[in-house]
Amino acid sequence: MVDSNKTVLVVTPHPDDAEGGAGGTIVKWANEGNKIVLLVCTNGD
């Protein structure tokens, strides 16, 4: 669990990996009032 009003950094190698692997958790954190920052480590290939 993440405390609300925090910034959560989600690091992923490909653009769709975060949604596929942790989408439900990311939505939960956002609904709890947290700011979500998504860092994609490739150019999308």
C-alpha angles and dihedrals in degrees: 000000000000121000112245122258092036130123113244117201113206112194117197135167096220133031096247098040096085094054094043097044104033107007095125093050092047091052090048091053091047091049089052088061100262125141111239121212116188118203114193111195099201137051091252100270 
